[in-house]
Amino acid sequence: IILEKGVKDMRKKTQKNGHADTLCFKAIGYPLLCLFALICIIPFFLIIASSFTSESYIIKNGYVLWPKEFSLTAYELIFKNPAKILRAYGVTAFVTITGTALSVFINAMTGYVLQRKDFKWRNIFSFYFFFTTLFSGGLVPWYILCVKTLHLKNTIWVLIIPTMVSVWNIILVKGFMGGIPGEITESAKIDGAGDFRIFVKLILPLSKPVIATIGLFTALAYWNDWYMCMLFIDKKELFDLQYLLYQLMGSIKALREIASQTTVSVSSMPIESTKMALTIVATGPIILVYPFVQKYFVKGLTLGSVKG
């Protein structure tokens, strides 16, 4: 009886201390998290406000958190030819959606195969993939391969295929899927399921966190890419959004250089506000995707990296 009473008292004391620690953590942690979130959000407000501010006010007073002299000149300049912008949006959307789907599927299959212990060449292939992260053939052989051998120049697929496989994503998937019990695969084989069916029906649903993680990485890479378009695309109808905006920014810089050497007033040109508007146009849509995969993102990244 005395021992039981002592255990109960100890439990009450532990619960009381745990409750006090929780309150202390909330009292310190929540304000710090709110402050950190505010520090992260303020630059976005600054960009949005500056994109709607007149150029003359920005040059005179700098960037502000609230537009003092409201102006749509920057957006009018960007959307002066809306058909071109919409076409570039369509190219980027197609490349991002198609490229992400194909890349995630291929990288997930590769990672799944490399973590299977019954695949006797898995160490050789793992070394082969890892070796490509240390050395590469260089830009010129890669360009010749894409243009002369694969004939991808001036096609939409040149924006997708050359960057489809990511060794980092393969390693991440390999580490995560290595934690899935092998008994699941064995029981499915006993029931007569093939390897591809096991992968699609069992492994992929259990790997949602890492799939969402590499999906977000891949989508961001495809959405923000302009380098591939600069190298391989000459047809204006195949320009993606980032490269089109890159050209527009280059034209604005050239305009500023000309203005600095002439009598034209730089303040009459929406240069600074256009930079902010370009940021909104380029990053706005992809930011909306993050909340839908955020709950899987941290879990998939940490589990995959620790086991990898």
C-alpha positions as a Python dict, from the first residue, in 0.01 Angstrom:
ca = {
    (1, 'I'): (0, 0, 0),
    (2, 'I'): (282, 239, 91),
    (3, 'L'): (461, 159, -238),
    (4, 'E'): (142, 213, -438),
    (5, 'K'): (83, 548, -264),
    (6, 'G'): (442, 652, -340),
    (7, 'V'): (399, 566, -707),
    (8, 'K'): (76, 771, -727),
    (9, 'D'): (245, 1069, -561),
    (10, 'M'): (536, 1040, -801),
    (11, 'R'): (298, 1031, -1100),
    (12, 'K'): (112, 1338, -977),
    (13, 'K'): (440, 1523, -924),
    (14, 'T'): (564, 1422, -1271),
    (15, 'Q'): (236, 1532, -1433),
    (16, 'K'): (252, 1863, -1245),
    (17, 'N'): (612, 1924, -1353),
    (18, 'G'): (528, 1822, -1711),
    (19, 'H'): (235, 2064, -1717),
    (20, 'A'): (457, 2343, -1587),
    (21, 'D'): (723, 2264, -1850),
    (22, 'T'): (458, 2269, -2121),
    (23, 'L'): (332, 2610, -2011),
    (24, 'C'): (688, 2742, -1997),
    (25, 'F'): (761, 2607, -2344),
    (26, 'K'): (445, 2766, -2485),
    (27, 'A'): (517, 3097, -2315),
    (28, 'I'): (866, 3114, -2468),
    (29, 'G'): (826, 2914, -2788),
    (30, 'Y'): (508, 3068, -2931),
    (31, 'P'): (634, 3429, -2922),
    (32, 'L'): (965, 3323, -3076),
    (33, 'L'): (787, 3129, -3352),
    (34, 'C'): (557, 3425, -3419),
    (35, 'L'): (858, 3655, -3438),
    (36, 'F'): (1040, 3421, -3675),
    (37, 'A'): (727, 3387, -3893),
    (38, 'L'): (693, 3764, -3902),
    (39, 'I'): (1057, 3800, -4011),
    (40, 'C'): (991, 3552, -4293),
    (41, 'I'): (663, 3714, -4405),
    (42, 'I'): (775, 4078, -4403),
    (43, 'P'): (991, 4045, -4721),
    (44, 'F'): (689, 3908, -4910),
    (45, 'F'): (475, 4202, -4800),
    (46, 'L'): (759, 4432, -4902),
    (47, 'I'): (773, 4276, -5250),
    (48, 'I'): (395, 4293, -5298),
    (49, 'A'): (370, 4653, -5176),
    (50, 'S'): (666, 4769, -5385),
    (51, 'S'): (522, 4611, -5699),
    (52, 'F'): (215, 4837, -5660),
    (53, 'T'): (419, 5150, -5579),
    (54, 'S'): (517, 5414, -5833),
    (55, 'E'): (877, 5417, -5952),
    (56, 'S'): (935, 5779, -5852),
    (57, 'Y'): (830, 5712, -5493),
    (58, 'I'): (1060, 5405, -5466),
    (59, 'I'): (1359, 5600, -5597),
    (60, 'K'): (1289, 5889, -5360),
    (61, 'N'): (1188, 5702, -5042),
    (62, 'G'): (1293, 5340, -5093),
    (63, 'Y'): (1084, 5026, -5051),
    (64, 'V'): (780, 5037, -4822),
    (65, 'L'): (548, 4787, -4654),
    (66, 'W'): (241, 4971, -4779),
    (67, 'P'): (209, 5139, -5120),
    (68, 'K'): (202, 5516, -5069),
    (69, 'E'): (162, 5608, -5436),
    (70, 'F'): (-43, 5325, -5587),
    (71, 'S'): (57, 5236, -5941),
    (72, 'L'): (-7, 4946, -6182),
    (73, 'T'): (258, 5057, -6430),
    (74, 'A'): (484, 4759, -6361),
    (75, 'Y'): (207, 4505, -6421),
    (76, 'E'): (93, 4695, -6731),
    (77, 'L'): (447, 4663, -6866),
    (78, 'I'): (465, 4291, -6792),
    (79, 'F'): (120, 4213, -6933),
    (80, 'K'): (152, 4450, -7227),
    (81, 'N'): (134, 4139, -7445),
    (82, 'P'): (-89, 3906, -7237),
    (83, 'A'): (-95, 3633, -7502),
    (84, 'K'): (283, 3592, -7473),
    (85, 'I'): (268, 3571, -7093),
    (86, 'L'): (-21, 3324, -7096),
    (87, 'R'): (158, 3107, -7352),
    (88, 'A'): (471, 3108, -7136),
    (89, 'Y'): (257, 3017, -6834),
    (90, 'G'): (111, 2726, -7031),
    (91, 'V'): (456, 2598, -7131),
    (92, 'T'): (582, 2623, -6773),
    (93, 'A'): (270, 2456, -6632),
    (94, 'F'): (297, 2167, -6879),
    (95, 'V'): (668, 2120, -6813),
    (96, 'T'): (618, 2138, -6435),
    (97, 'I'): (322, 1898, -6417),
    (98, 'T'): (448, 1646, -6674),
    (99, 'G'): (811, 1663, -6564),
    (100, 'T'): (724, 1630, -6195),
    (101, 'A'): (497, 1330, -6253),
    (102, 'L'): (753, 1146, -6469),
    (103, 'S'): (1048, 1239, -6251),
    (104, 'V'): (882, 1137, -5925),
    (105, 'F'): (768, 804, -6072),
    (106, 'I'): (1109, 718, -6219),
    (107, 'N'): (1307, 829, -5913),
    (108, 'A'): (1069, 642, -5683),
    (109, 'M'): (1101, 321, -5887),
    (110, 'T'): (1479, 352, -5890),
    (111, 'G'): (1499, 412, -5517),
    (112, 'Y'): (1266, 119, -5450),
    (113, 'V'): (1477, -119, -5658),
    (114, 'L'): (1804, -5, -5501),
    (115, 'Q'): (1680, -68, -5147),
    (116, 'R'): (1560, -423, -5218),
    (117, 'K'): (1798, -676, -5067),
    (118, 'D'): (1706, -942, -5324),
    (119, 'F'): (1848, -727, -5606),
    (120, 'K'): (2206, -857, -5621),
    (121, 'W'): (2345, -568, -5831),
    (122, 'R'): (2203, -295, -5610),
    (123, 'N'): (2544, -194, -5470),
    (124, 'I'): (2694, -163, -5818),
    (125, 'F'): (2406, 53, -5941),
    (126, 'S'): (2408, 259, -5623),
    (127, 'F'): (2777, 335, -5675),
    (128, 'Y'): (2707, 421, -6038),
    (129, 'F'): (2444, 677, -5942),
    (130, 'F'): (2659, 818, -5662),
    (131, 'F'): (2959, 847, -5897),
    (132, 'T'): (2763, 1087, -6120),
    (133, 'T'): (2737, 1331, -5829),
    (134, 'L'): (3117, 1353, -5812),
    (135, 'F'): (3206, 1378, -6181),
    (136, 'S'): (3023, 1482, -6497),
    (137, 'G'): (3099, 1481, -6867),
    (138, 'G'): (3080, 1860, -6890),
    (139, 'L'): (2851, 2103, -7066),
    (140, 'V'): (2973, 2048, -7424),
    (141, 'P'): (2932, 1665, -7437),
    (142, 'W'): (2596, 1698, -7262),
    (143, 'Y'): (2481, 1960, -7515),
    (144, 'I'): (2594, 1742, -7808),
    (145, 'L'): (2413, 1442, -7659),
    (146, 'C'): (2085, 1635, -7626),
    (147, 'V'): (2106, 1803, -7968),
    (148, 'K'): (2285, 1560, -8201),
    (149, 'T'): (2199, 1222, -8050),
    (150, 'L'): (1861, 1270, -7884),
    (151, 'H'): (1743, 1548, -8124),
    (152, 'L'): (1569, 1737, -7845),
    (153, 'K'): (1655, 2090, -7953),
    (154, 'N'): (1351, 2318, -7999),
    (155, 'T'): (1113, 2061, -7853),
    (156, 'I'): (914, 2080, -7532),
    (157, 'W'): (1078, 1759, -7411),
    (158, 'V'): (1421, 1920, -7385),
    (159, 'L'): (1284, 2109, -7085),
    (160, 'I'): (1181, 1782, -6918),
    (161, 'I'): (1401, 1484, -7006),
    (162, 'P'): (1760, 1606, -6935),
    (163, 'T'): (1678, 1693, -6572),
    (164, 'M'): (1430, 1414, -6506),
    (165, 'V'): (1656, 1193, -6290),
    (166, 'S'): (1791, 1329, -5962),
    (167, 'V'): (2041, 1124, -5763),
    (168, 'W'): (1958, 1319, -5447),
    (169, 'N'): (1590, 1225, -5480),
    (170, 'I'): (1680, 862, -5548),
    (171, 'I'): (1889, 847, -5230),
    (172, 'L'): (1609, 1012, -5034),
    (173, 'V'): (1352, 759, -5162),
    (174, 'K'): (1591, 469, -5108),
    (175, 'G'): (1641, 565, -4744),
    (176, 'F'): (1270, 610, -4677),
    (177, 'M'): (1153, 292, -4850),
    (178, 'G'): (1423, 96, -4669),
    (179, 'G'): (1215, 145, -4354),
    (180, 'I'): (908, -24, -4502),
    (181, 'P'): (883, -382, -4364),
    (182, 'G'): (988, -644, -4616),
    (183, 'E'): (706, -872, -4495),
    (184, 'I'): (460, -655, -4691),
    (185, 'T'): (635, -737, -5019),
    (186, 'E'): (669, -1106, -4928),
    (187, 'S'): (301, -1142, -4839),
    (188, 'A'): (198, -972, -5165),
    (189, 'K'): (420, -1211, -5364),
    (190, 'I'): (260, -1508, -5190),
    (191, 'D'): (-78, -1376, -5306),
    (192, 'G'): (52, -1369, -5663),
    (193, 'A'): (124, -996, -5707),
    (194, 'G'): (405, -894, -5943),
    (195, 'D'): (681, -646, -5863),
    (196, 'F'): (522, -355, -6049),
    (197, 'R'): (183, -417, -5888),
    (198, 'I'): (345, -432, -5544),
    (199, 'F'): (522, -104, -5611),
    (200, 'V'): (211, 80, -5732),
    (201, 'K'): (-48, -66, -5496),
    (202, 'L'): (153, -106, -5174),
    (203, 'I'): (484, 81, -5173),
    (204, 'L'): (371, 413, -5322),
    (205, 'P'): (73, 460, -5083),
    (206, 'L'): (304, 393, -4788),
    (207, 'S'): (558, 644, -4920),
    (208, 'K'): (339, 955, -4941),
    (209, 'P'): (571, 1170, -4724),
    (210, 'V'): (882, 1113, -4934),
    (211, 'I'): (682, 1128, -5261),
    (212, 'A'): (543, 1467, -5158),
    (213, 'T'): (890, 1584, -5061),
    (214, 'I'): (1066, 1496, -5384),
    (215, 'G'): (758, 1612, -5575),
    (216, 'L'): (791, 1958, -5423),
    (217, 'F'): (1167, 1967, -5491),
    (218, 'T'): (1112, 1861, -5853),
    (219, 'A'): (822, 2099, -5915),
    (220, 'L'): (1026, 2392, -5783),
    (221, 'A'): (1320, 2295, -6005),
    (222, 'Y'): (1105, 2273, -6318),
    (223, 'W'): (910, 2589, -6240),
    (224, 'N'): (1217, 2804, -6172),
    (225, 'D'): (1430, 2670, -6456),
    (226, 'W'): (1528, 2910, -6735),
    (227, 'Y'): (1873, 2776, -6816),
    (228, 'M'): (1750, 2481, -7025),
    (229, 'C'): (1531, 2713, -7230),
    (230, 'M'): (1824, 2947, -7291),
    (231, 'L'): (2043, 2659, -7413),
    (232, 'F'): (1807, 2459, -7630),
    (233, 'I'): (1507, 2672, -7730),
    (234, 'D'): (1506, 2922, -8019),
    (235, 'K'): (1133, 2920, -8094),
    (236, 'K'): (958, 3200, -7905),
    (237, 'E'): (638, 2997, -7872),
    (238, 'L'): (829, 2745, -7658),
    (239, 'F'): (976, 3001, -7417),
    (240, 'D'): (885, 2921, -7059),
    (241, 'L'): (779, 3183, -6806),
    (242, 'Q'): (1112, 3217, -6628),
    (243, 'Y'): (1312, 3268, -6947),
    (244, 'L'): (1058, 3516, -7081),
    (245, 'L'): (1078, 3717, -6759),
    (246, 'Y'): (1458, 3685, -6769),
    (247, 'Q'): (1456, 3844, -7114),
    (248, 'L'): (1224, 4118, -6993),
    (249, 'M'): (1454, 4193, -6700),
    (250, 'G'): (1750, 4207, -6939),
    (251, 'S'): (1563, 4458, -7154),
    (252, 'I'): (1488, 4670, -6847),
    (253, 'K'): (1855, 4671, -6746),
    (254, 'A'): (1953, 4773, -7098),
    (255, 'L'): (1693, 5048, -7081),
    (256, 'R'): (1844, 5176, -6757),
    (257, 'E'): (2194, 5174, -6908),
    (258, 'I'): (2072, 5375, -7206),
    (259, 'A'): (1887, 5617, -6979),
    (260, 'S'): (2197, 5673, -6767),
    (261, 'Q'): (2388, 5786, -7077),
    (262, 'T'): (2116, 6012, -7215),
    (263, 'T'): (1888, 6286, -7087),
    (264, 'V'): (1598, 6048, -7026),
    (265, 'S'): (1484, 6040, -6664),
    (266, 'V'): (1531, 5701, -6501),
    (267, 'S'): (1249, 5773, -6258),
    (268, 'S'): (1000, 5762, -6544),
    (269, 'M'): (1082, 5397, -6611),
    (270, 'P'): (924, 5136, -6379),
    (271, 'I'): (1248, 4947, -6324),
    (272, 'E'): (1247, 4876, -5950),
    (273, 'S'): (872, 4816, -5926),
    (274, 'T'): (892, 4585, -6230),
    (275, 'K'): (1151, 4370, -6052),
    (276, 'M'): (907, 4319, -5766),
    (277, 'A'): (616, 4254, -6001),
    (278, 'L'): (824, 3994, -6188),
    (279, 'T'): (890, 3819, -5857),
    (280, 'I'): (517, 3804, -5784),
    (281, 'V'): (434, 3675, -6132),
    (282, 'A'): (708, 3409, -6121),
    (283, 'T'): (669, 3278, -5765),
    (284, 'G'): (300, 3336, -5688),
    (285, 'P'): (151, 3015, -5834),
    (286, 'I'): (416, 2779, -5696),
    (287, 'I'): (376, 2922, -5345),
    (288, 'L'): (12, 2810, -5347),
    (289, 'V'): (122, 2447, -5390),
    (290, 'Y'): (331, 2432, -5072),
    (291, 'P'): (45, 2427, -4814),
    (292, 'F'): (-94, 2109, -4970),
    (293, 'V'): (231, 1913, -4926),
    (294, 'Q'): (367, 2083, -4614),
    (295, 'K'): (237, 1816, -4375),
    (296, 'Y'): (434, 1548, -4564),
    (297, 'F'): (740, 1762, -4635),
    (298, 'V'): (924, 1755, -4301),
    (299, 'K'): (845, 1389, -4231),
    (300, 'G'): (960, 1270, -4572),
    (301, 'L'): (1277, 1476, -4567),
    (302, 'T'): (1390, 1379, -4216),
    (303, 'L'): (1308, 1008, -4237),
    (304, 'G'): (1464, 971, -4580),
    (305, 'S'): (1779, 1159, -4486),
    (306, 'V'): (1836, 977, -4155),
    (307, 'K'): (1796, 632, -4304),
    (308, 'G'): (1991, 728, -4617),
}
